[in-house]
Amino acid sequence: MRKRVVSNILAYWNHPKKRRELITAVSGALIVLALAAGWLFGLQGVRTALMLAAAVVAGADIAVRAWNSLRNRHVSIELLVTIASIGAIAIGEVWEAAAVTFLFALGGYLEARTLSRTREVLQGLLELAPTTALVLRDGEQVEVSPREVQKGETVIIKPGAKIPVDGQVIDGRSAVDESAITGEPMPEEKSVGDAVYAGTVNQAGLLKVRAEGVGADTTLARIIRRVEEAQEEKAPTQRFIERFARWYTPAIIVLSIVAGLISRDIELALTLLVIGCPGALVISTPISVVAGIGRAARGGILIKGGEYLENAGKISALAVDKTGTLTEGRPRVTDVVVLEPAAQPALVAAGGAAVLDAPLAGQDVLRWAAAAEMGSEHPLADAITRAAEGLDIPQADTFDTITGRGVRAEALGREIGVGTPELMADLGVPVSVEAEAALARLRGEGKTAVLVSLDGEAIGVLGIADTLREAVPEMMRRLEQAGLRRIVMLTGDDHQTAQAIAAEAGVSEVRAGLLPDDKLDAIRALQREGHVVAMVGDGINDAPALAAADIGIAMGAAGTDIAIETADIALMADDLLKLPEAIRVSKATLRNIRQNVVIALLTVGALLAGVLLGEVHMAGGMLVHEASVMIVILNGMRLLRE
């Protein structure tokens, strides 16, 4: 038991993020206790001891990092903080030593926390890959690892199975769920000659596929590789403090030494070190970033780090996915076209009563279509049954799926068909000119159109589409107000459907029929044009583009885990209006950071000049120094009220 406790403690301590968290918490607690001991109980000795302990707790880790930097021939700001805190202790200013080390530790912890990125995203991608493949060898079906499949071999894909290779269908017909690759919710009908991709899911029929991309050569493997590469390219931007420290830290140390040697006044040298320590500068960026991230989170916007918060204010081009982002991501019935049969059939209500020669209505078409689709798990069936909610739907006695064409069923003695014109031909149902015109019109609008028949007569046409989110027009207006002019829609859907959605959304630039690599290339092209590019997406197929963009923005509830983990900003509750809000918060944060940096630099500059001119001494300098720290904190916290 004891060994386990010790082991857990060591594991916790050896974790950099957790160690910083513990150090910051303990140091802060000791400072609070010290202040309480001095102010409330007048125990000045206890106060000094606790302040010293706080300085040692926070300063030890800082000193270690300073030493490691020196070993690598780099003079860091950690070295300045270490020397300043030791100097403050030497001249009896223990409070300053504790404050400097704690603030620096807090800033480092906050920065590390907000900028930390996990690589768990890759695990999510890997889970998409099937673990086995059924290969036809010597006339027998052999189960092997997908890595063992050879190019040119025939792979058997059973209904419900994940496809283990990229390849071409050589036998069979089925619907394949390609949402993992294309992001589109509608299954794609596959027959001989069509391409299929690893990680997609076969639905109804049996397929034989000739393997063309195997192992590391599949589309899914390339997605994983591209995510890795893009994340490697996204190294954290250098912080202003780090750049500043390249010359500031050595300069202050040299200045203090020279001043001490010339004046032979050790207190002057230490005062320069203490006052020269940029306490306000240390927290200028972290306090603004944390406040900005907090403000965004309160508004339903999750921002994963300071660099992404800063970059969001510099966006000049926005690439946005269609399905699940601009659209709802769930097909629904948008049109019900009632056809006039050559001979009006009697409609039978669910209760069994015949209604002879009753005029057809849209709800009648939906009722019979839903009766046939109740037994199907196809997304189109789901859209139809949802549209018929509240109607008295007859119970189907028989149900058959005709792969790639639709369904047929019998209910209350009536034969029902729902599907393509090919299904109607199979059922002996004539398709009138009126029906053909309705099909063409709906398809021209980028919708999926299906025919509904009853007892050999076509009674209606249903238009089904993934509809535009209500918030999109308002989002576009607000983005324009924010100064964003270049907006590009990227989608794996066909050009006709994409153009229809883009026109409705008010997006003029459209790139359709894209696979994940194509979306990534589109992002790269915009970056080569000099744009700071944001990508908004929700699906696994968007992961490489989200990772490669300067800012990756994922839709929250509708987005897959992979997209959210890969993205830099997640919009919660699927609220697109949070996108312009994120940009507004980002710009406010950038202004706040600049203000804090200016305050910190002017304060340090004025204090150093005052010390050298003999106008500022330790007590007064500390007062001004701490005042500047408070001003920076209060200015940063102001973001929470905006």
C-alpha positions in Angstrom: 0.0 0.0 0.0 2.8 2.4 1.0 4.7 1.6 -2.2 1.6 2.3 -4.3 1.1 5.7 -2.6 4.7 6.7 -3.1 4.5 5.5 -6.7 1.4 7.6 -7.3 3.0 10.6 -5.7 6.2 10.2 -7.9 4.1 9.7 -11.0 2.1 12.9 -10.2 5.3 14.9 -9.5 7.0 13.7 -12.7 4.1 14.9 -14.8 5.1 18.5 -15.8 1.6 19.9 -16.0 0.5 18.3 -12.7 3.7 19.4 -11.0 3.2 23.0 -12.0 -0.4 22.8 -10.8 0.6 21.5 -7.4 3.5 24.0 -7.1 1.3 27.0 -8.0 -1.4 25.9 -5.6 0.9 25.3 -2.6 2.8 28.6 -3.2 -0.4 30.5 -3.4 -1.8 28.9 -0.3 1.4 29.7 1.7 1.2 33.4 0.6 -2.5 33.5 1.8 -1.5 32.0 5.1 1.4 34.4 5.5 -0.8 37.4 4.9 -3.3 36.1 7.3 -0.6 35.5 10.0 0.7 39.0 9.6 -2.5 41.0 9.2 -4.9 39.1 11.4 -2.7 37.8 14.1 0.4 40.1 14.0 2.7 37.1 13.8 5.4 38.7 11.6 7.9 35.9 12.2 5.4 33.3 11.0 4.5 35.6 8.1 8.2 35.9 7.0 8.7 32.1 7.3 5.6 31.3 5.3 6.6 33.9 2.6 10.0 32.3 2.4 8.5 28.9 2.1 6.2 30.1 -0.7 9.2 31.6 -2.5 11.2 28.4 -2.2 8.3 26.2 -3.3 7.6 28.2 -6.5 11.2 29.3 -7.0 12.8 25.8 -6.9 11.1 24.7 -10.1 11.9 28.0 -11.8 15.6 27.7 -10.8 15.8 24.2 -12.2 14.4 25.4 -15.5 16.9 28.3 -15.5 19.8 25.9 -14.9 18.7 23.7 -17.7 18.5 26.7 -20.0 22.0 27.7 -19.0 23.3 24.2 -19.7 21.9 24.7 -23.2 23.6 28.1 -23.5 20.4 30.0 -23.3 19.8 32.9 -20.9 16.1 32.7 -20.0 13.7 34.9 -18.1 13.7 32.1 -15.5 17.2 33.0 -14.7 16.3 36.6 -14.1 13.4 35.6 -11.8 15.7 33.3 -9.9 18.4 35.9 -9.3 15.8 38.6 -8.5 14.0 36.4 -5.9 17.4 35.4 -4.3 18.3 39.1 -4.2 15.0 40.1 -2.7 15.5 37.5 0.1 19.1 38.7 0.6 17.9 42.2 1.3 15.0 41.1 3.5 12.2 41.6 0.9 10.8 38.1 1.3 7.3 39.2 0.2 8.6 40.4 -3.2 10.5 37.1 -3.7 7.3 35.1 -2.9 5.2 37.4 -5.1 7.6 37.2 -8.1 8.0 33.5 -8.0 4.3 32.8 -7.5 3.2 35.1 -10.3 5.7 33.6 -12.6 4.7 30.0 -11.7 1.0 31.0 -12.1 1.6 32.5 -15.5 3.6 29.4 -16.6 0.9 27.0 -15.4 -1.9 28.9 -17.0 0.0 29.1 -20.3 0.8 25.4 -20.2 -2.8 24.5 -19.4 -4.3 26.6 -22.2 -1.8 25.6 -24.8 -1.7 21.8 -24.0 -2.8 19.6 -26.9 -3.4 15.9 -26.6 -2.7 13.4 -29.3 -5.7 11.2 -28.3 -7.2 12.3 -31.6 -5.1 9.7 -33.4 -6.5 6.9 -31.3 -10.0 7.9 -32.5 -8.9 7.7 -36.1 -7.2 4.3 -35.6 -10.4 2.9 -34.1 -12.1 3.5 -37.5 -9.9 0.9 -39.1 -11.2 -2.7 -39.2 -9.2 -5.3 -37.5 -9.8 -8.1 -40.0 -10.4 -8.6 -43.7 -12.1 -11.5 -45.5 -10.0 -12.3 -48.6 -10.8 -14.8 -51.4 -7.7 -17.0 -51.9 -7.6 -20.2 -53.9 -11.4 -20.2 -54.0 -11.8 -20.0 -50.2 -12.6 -17.1 -47.9 -9.6 -16.5 -45.6 -9.7 -14.0 -42.6 -6.5 -12.0 -42.4 -5.3 -8.7 -41.0 -5.9 -5.7 -43.3 -2.2 -5.2 -43.5 -1.8 -8.7 -45.0 -4.1 -7.9 -47.9 -2.2 -7.7 -51.2 -3.0 -5.3 -54.1 -5.2 -7.0 -56.6 -6.8 -9.5 -54.2 -10.5 -9.9 -53.9 -12.0 -8.8 -50.6 -15.4 -10.0 -49.5 -17.5 -7.3 -47.7 -20.5 -8.7 -45.8 -23.5 -6.5 -44.8 -22.7 -4.4 -41.8 -18.9 -4.9 -42.1 -16.3 -2.2 -42.3 -14.4 -2.0 -45.5 -10.7 -2.8 -44.9 -9.1 -1.5 -48.1 -9.5 1.1 -50.8 -10.7 -0.6 -53.9 -13.1 -1.1 -56.7 -16.4 -3.1 -56.6 -16.2 -6.0 -59.0 -19.4 -7.8 -57.9 -22.5 -7.0 -56.0 -24.6 -4.0 -55.2 -25.1 -2.2 -51.9 -25.3 1.1 -50.0 -22.2 2.2 -48.2 -22.0 4.7 -45.4 -19.1 6.9 -46.3 -19.6 9.5 -43.6 -16.2 8.7 -42.1 -14.5 9.8 -45.3 -16.8 12.2 -47.1 -18.7 13.6 -44.1 -22.0 13.1 -46.0 -24.9 11.5 -44.1 -26.5 9.8 -47.2 -25.2 6.4 -48.0 -23.8 6.0 -51.4 -25.1 3.3 -53.7 -22.3 1.1 -54.9 -22.2 -1.3 -57.8 -19.6 -2.8 -60.2 -16.9 -0.2 -61.1 -17.5 2.1 -58.1 -14.8 3.0 -55.7 -14.9 2.2 -52.0 -12.7 3.4 -49.1 -11.3 1.8 -46.0 -13.1 2.7 -42.8 -16.5 3.0 -44.5 -19.3 0.7 -43.6 -21.2 -1.6 -46.0 -24.9 -1.7 -45.2 -27.3 -4.0 -47.0 -25.7 -6.0 -49.8 -22.7 -8.3 -50.3 -19.8 -6.7 -52.1 -16.7 -8.1 -53.7 -13.9 -5.5 -53.9 -10.6 -5.6 -55.8 -8.0 -4.2 -53.4 -6.1 -1.1 -54.8 -5.0 0.7 -51.6 -3.9 -1.4 -48.7 -2.2 -0.8 -45.3 -0.6 2.6 -45.2 -1.9 3.4 -48.7 -5.6 3.7 -47.8 -7.5 7.0 -47.6 -8.0 6.5 -43.9 -4.3 5.9 -43.3 -3.6 9.1 -45.2 -6.0 11.0 -43.0 -4.2 9.8 -39.9 -0.8 10.7 -41.4 -2.0 14.1 -42.5 -3.3 14.9 -39.0 0.0 13.9 -37.6 1.9 16.1 -40.1 -0.4 19.1 -39.6 -0.1 18.9 -35.9 3.7 18.8 -36.2 3.6 21.9 -38.2 1.5 23.7 -35.6 4.3 24.3 -33.1 3.2 26.8 -30.5 4.0 30.4 -31.4 6.8 32.0 -29.5 5.5 34.2 -26.7 6.3 37.8 -26.5 8.0 37.3 -23.2 10.3 34.7 -24.6 11.4 37.0 -27.4 11.8 39.9 -25.0 13.8 37.8 -22.6 16.5 37.2 -25.3 17.9 40.6 -24.6 16.1 41.9 -21.6 17.3 39.2 -19.1 21.0 39.5 -19.9 20.7 43.3 -20.0 19.2 43.6 -16.5 21.8 41.2 -15.1 24.6 43.1 -16.7 23.1 46.5 -15.7 22.8 45.4 -12.1 26.4 44.1 -12.0 27.8 47.2 -13.6 25.7 49.5 -11.3 26.9 47.6 -8.3 30.6 47.7 -9.3 30.5 51.4 -10.1 28.5 52.5 -7.1 29.9 49.8 -4.8 26.3 49.7 -3.5 25.0 46.1 -3.3 21.5 47.3 -2.4 21.3 49.3 -5.6 22.3 46.3 -7.6 19.7 44.1 -5.9 17.1 46.8 -6.2 17.7 46.9 -10.0 17.2 43.2 -10.1 14.1 43.2 -8.0 12.4 46.1 -9.6 13.7 45.1 -13.1 12.0 41.8 -12.8 9.0 42.2 -15.1 6.2 41.0 -12.8 3.5 42.7 -14.7 5.0 41.6 -18.0 5.1 38.0 -16.8 1.3 37.9 -16.3 0.4 40.4 -19.0 -0.4 37.8 -21.7 -1.6 34.9 -19.5 -4.1 37.0 -17.6 -5.6 38.4 -20.8 -5.6 35.0 -22.5 -7.2 33.2 -19.5 -9.8 36.0 -19.2 -10.5 35.9 -22.9 -10.9 32.1 -22.9 -13.1 32.3 -19.8 -15.3 34.9 -21.5 -15.6 32.8 -24.6 -16.4 29.6 -22.6 -19.2 31.5 -20.8 -20.6 32.2 -24.2 -20.5 28.6 -25.4 -17.1 28.8 -27.2 -14.3 26.5 -26.2 -10.9 27.8 -27.2 -8.0 25.4 -26.6 -5.1 27.9 -26.2 -3.8 31.4 -26.2 -2.3 31.2 -29.7 -5.6 30.2 -31.2 -7.4 32.9 -29.4 -4.9 35.4 -30.8 -5.0 34.0 -34.3 -8.8 34.0 -34.4 -8.6 37.8 -34.5 -6.4 37.7 -37.6 -8.6 35.5 -39.7 -8.9 36.7 -43.3 -10.4 33.6 -45.0 -13.0 31.1 -43.7 -13.4 27.6 -45.1 -16.6 25.9 -44.0 -17.8 22.4 -44.4 -21.4 21.9 -45.6 -22.9 18.8 -44.0 -23.5 19.2 -40.3 -22.0 22.6 -40.3 -24.0 24.9 -42.7 -26.7 22.2 -42.8 -28.5 20.2 -40.1 -26.6 17.0 -40.9 -29.9 15.0 -40.9 -32.0 14.6 -44.0 -35.7 15.6 -43.8 -38.6 15.6 -46.1 -38.8 19.1 -47.7 -41.3 18.5 -50.5 -44.4 16.3 -51.0 -45.7 16.3 -54.6 -49.1 14.6 -55.0 -49.5 12.9 -58.4 -52.8 12.3 -60.2 -53.1 8.6 -60.9 -54.7 7.4 -64.1 -57.3 5.7 -62.0 -57.9 7.0 -58.6 -57.3 4.1 -56.1 -59.4 3.8 -53.0 -57.5 4.9 -50.0 -57.8 2.7 -46.9 -57.4 4.3 -43.5 -55.4 2.6 -40.8 -58.7 1.5 -39.2 -59.7 -0.5 -42.3 -62.4 1.7 -43.7 -62.3 2.3 -47.4 -62.5 5.9 -48.7 -63.5 5.6 -52.3 -62.5 8.2 -54.8 -61.2 10.5 -52.0 -58.8 13.2 -53.2 -55.2 12.5 -52.5 -53.4 14.8 -50.1 -49.8 15.2 -49.0 -50.4 13.4 -45.7 -51.8 10.4 -47.6 -48.6 10.1 -49.6 -46.5 10.4 -46.4 -48.7 7.9 -44.6 -48.3 5.1 -47.1 -44.6 5.9 -47.6 -44.0 5.7 -43.9 -45.9 2.4 -43.7 -43.4 0.9 -46.1 -40.3 2.5 -44.5 -41.0 1.6 -40.9 -38.9 -1.5 -41.2 -35.9 0.2 -42.9 -32.9 1.7 -41.2 -31.9 3.8 -44.2 -31.5 7.6 -43.5 -34.1 8.3 -46.1 -36.5 6.0 -44.3 -35.8 7.9 -41.0 -36.6 11.2 -42.8 -39.9 9.8 -44.1 -41.0 8.3 -40.8 -40.1 11.5 -38.9 -42.1 13.5 -41.4 -45.1 11.2 -40.9 -45.1 11.5 -37.1 -48.6 12.2 -35.8 -50.3 10.4 -38.8 -52.2 7.2 -38.4 -49.7 4.9 -40.1 -50.8 1.4 -41.2 -48.8 -1.6 -40.0 -46.9 -3.4 -42.8 -47.5 -7.1 -43.1 -44.5 -7.7 -45.4 -41.4 -5.7 -46.1 -38.6 -6.1 -48.6 -35.5 -4.0 -49.3 -34.4 -3.9 -52.9 -30.7 -2.8 -52.6 -29.9 0.4 -54.4 -33.5 1.0 -55.5 -35.9 1.3 -52.4 -38.4 -0.8 -50.5 -41.7 -2.5 -51.2 -44.3 -3.5 -48.6 -47.8 -4.7 -48.1 -50.1 -3.1 -45.5 -53.9 -3.6 -45.1 -53.8 -5.6 -48.3 -52.3 -2.7 -50.4 -49.0 -3.0 -52.2 -46.6 0.0 -51.5 -43.4 1.0 -53.2 -41.0 3.7 -52.2 -37.8 4.3 -54.3 -36.3 5.0 -57.6 -37.8 4.9 -61.1 -36.0 1.5 -61.5 -38.0 0.2 -58.5 -41.2 1.4 -60.1 -40.3 -0.5 -63.3 -39.6 -3.6 -61.2 -43.1 -3.2 -59.6 -44.8 -2.5 -63.0 -45.6 1.0 -61.9 -45.8 3.5 -64.8 -44.0 6.8 -64.2 -45.9 9.7 -65.8 -44.5 12.8 -67.4 -45.7 14.7 -64.3 -43.7 12.4 -62.1 -40.6 12.7 -64.3 -40.9 16.5 -64.1 -41.2 16.5 -60.3 -38.2 14.2 -60.1 -36.1 16.5 -62.3 -37.2 19.6 -60.5 -36.3 18.2 -57.0 -33.0 16.9 -58.2 -32.2 20.2 -59.8 -32.6 21.7 -56.4 -30.0 19.4 -55.0 -32.5 17.1 -53.3 -32.9 13.3 -53.2 -36.2 12.5 -54.9 -38.2 9.2 -54.4 -41.4 7.9 -55.9 -44.2 6.5 -53.8 -46.6 4.0 -55.4 -49.8 2.4 -54.2 -51.3 -0.7 -55.9 -49.5 -0.1 -59.1 -50.1 3.6 -59.3 -47.5 6.4 -58.6 -49.2 8.6 -56.1 -46.5 11.0 -55.1 -42.9 12.2 -55.1 -41.0 13.0 -52.0 -38.1 15.5 -51.9 -35.5 14.8 -49.2 -32.6 17.0 -48.3 -30.2 18.1 -45.6 -31.5 21.6 -45.0 -29.7 24.8 -44.2 -29.4 25.8 -40.5 -31.6 28.7 -39.6 -28.7 30.7 -38.2 -26.6 30.6 -41.3 -27.8 33.9 -42.9 -27.4 35.8 -39.7 -24.0 34.3 -39.2 -22.9 35.4 -42.7 -24.1 39.0 -41.9 -22.2 39.1 -38.6 -19.0 37.7 -40.3 -19.2 40.5 -42.9 -19.6 43.0 -40.0 -16.5 41.5 -38.5 -14.6 42.3 -41.7 -14.4 38.7 -43.1 -14.9 38.8 -46.8 -13.5 35.5 -48.2 -15.7 32.6 -47.3 -15.4 29.2 -49.1 -17.7 26.2 -48.8 -15.9 22.8 -48.9 -17.9 19.6 -49.3 -17.8 16.0 -50.4 -21.2 16.3 -51.9 -22.0 16.7 -55.6 -21.7 20.1 -57.3 -25.5 20.4 -57.9 -26.4 19.9 -54.3 -23.5 22.1 -53.1 -24.4 25.0 -55.4 -28.0 24.8 -54.2 -27.0 25.0 -50.5 -24.4 27.7 -51.2 -26.9 29.9 -53.0 -29.3 29.6 -50.0 -26.5 30.4 -47.5 -25.2 33.3 -49.5 -21.8 31.7 -50.1 -20.3 32.6 -53.5 -17.2 30.4 -53.6 -17.9 26.6 -53.6 -15.6 23.6 -54.0 -17.5 20.3 -54.2 -16.8 16.6 -54.6 -13.9 16.8 -52.2 -12.1 14.0 -50.3 -10.1 14.8 -47.1 -6.9 15.4 -49.1 -8.7 17.8 -51.4 -10.0 19.8 -48.4 -6.5 20.0 -47.1 -5.2 21.2 -50.4 -7.9 23.9 -50.5 -6.7 25.1 -47.1 -3.1 25.1 -48.2 -4.0 27.1 -51.4 -5.7 29.8 -49.3 -2.6 30.0 -47.0 -0.3 30.3 -50.0 -2.4 33.4 -51.0 -1.4 35.0 -47.8 -4.6 34.4 -45.8 -4.9 33.5 -42.1 -7.3 30.6 -42.6 -10.0 29.3 -40.3 -11.7 26.0 -41.1 -15.1 25.1 -39.7 -16.1 21.4 -39.8 -17.7 18.7 -37.8 -16.7 15.3 -39.3 -13.7 12.9 -39.2 -13.2 13.8 -42.8 -12.5 17.3 -41.8 -9.8 16.4 -39.3 -6.7 17.0 -41.6 -8.1 20.4 -42.8 -9.0 21.4 -39.2 -5.5 20.5 -38.1 -3.7 22.3 -41.0 -5.7 25.5 -40.9 -4.4 28.4 -38.8 -7.5 28.0 -36.8 -9.6 24.8 -36.8 -13.1 25.3 -35.6 -15.4 22.3 -34.9 -19.1 22.2 -34.3 -19.7 20.9 -30.9 -22.7 18.6 -30.3 -22.9 17.5 -34.0 -19.2 17.2 -34.4 -17.3 13.9 -34.0 -14.9 13.5 -31.2 -12.0 13.4 -33.6 -13.0 16.8 -35.1 -13.4 18.4 -31.8 -10.1 17.1 -30.5 -8.3 18.2 -33.6 -9.8 21.6 -33.8 -8.5 24.7 -31.9 -11.9 26.1 -31.2 -15.2 24.2 -30.6 -18.6 25.9 -30.9 -20.8 24.4 -28.3 -24.5 23.6 -28.8 -24.0 23.7 -32.6 -24.6 27.5 -32.5 -23.0 29.0 -35.6 -23.6 32.5 -34.3 -20.8 31.7 -31.8 -18.3 31.9 -34.7 -18.5 35.7 -35.2 -18.6 36.0 -31.4 -15.4 34.1 -31.1 -13.7 36.5 -33.5 -15.0 39.5 -31.5 -13.7 38.0 -28.3 -10.4 37.3 -29.9 -10.0 40.9 -31.2 -10.9 42.2 -27.8 -8.3 40.0 -26.2 -5.6 41.0 -28.6 -6.2 44.7 -27.7 -6.1 43.8 -24.0 -2.8 42.0 -24.4 -1.2 44.9 -26.2 -2.5 47.3 -23.4 -1.0 45.1 -20.7 2.3 44.8 -22.4 2.6 48.5 -22.9 1.6 49.1 -19.2 4.2 46.6 -18.0 7.0 47.9 -20.2 6.4 51.5 -19.4 6.3 50.7 -15.7 9.6 48.7 -15.8 11.3 51.4 -17.9 10.2 54.2 -15.6 11.3 52.3 -12.5 14.7 51.4 -13.8 15.3 54.9 -14.9 14.2 56.2 -11.5 16.5 53.7 -9.7 19.5 54.7 -11.8 18.8 58.4 -11.2 18.4 57.9 -7.5 14.8 59.0 -7.5 13.3 55.5 -6.8 14.1 53.3 -3.9 13.1 49.8 -2.9 9.9 50.6 -1.0 8.5 53.1 -3.5 9.6 51.1 -6.4 7.9 48.0 -5.0 4.7 49.9 -4.5 4.6 51.1 -8.1 5.7 47.6 -9.3 2.8 45.9 -7.5 0.4 48.6 -8.6 1.3 47.9 -12.2 0.7 44.2 -11.5 -2.8 44.9 -10.2 -3.6 47.3 -13.1 -2.6 44.5 -15.5 -4.7 42.0 -13.7 -7.8 44.2 -13.5 -7.4 45.2 -17.2 -7.2 41.5 -18.1 -10.2 40.6 -16.0 -12.2 43.4 -17.8 -12.5 41.0 -20.7 -14.9 38.9 -18.5 -17.4 41.8 -18.5 -17.3 42.6 -22.2 
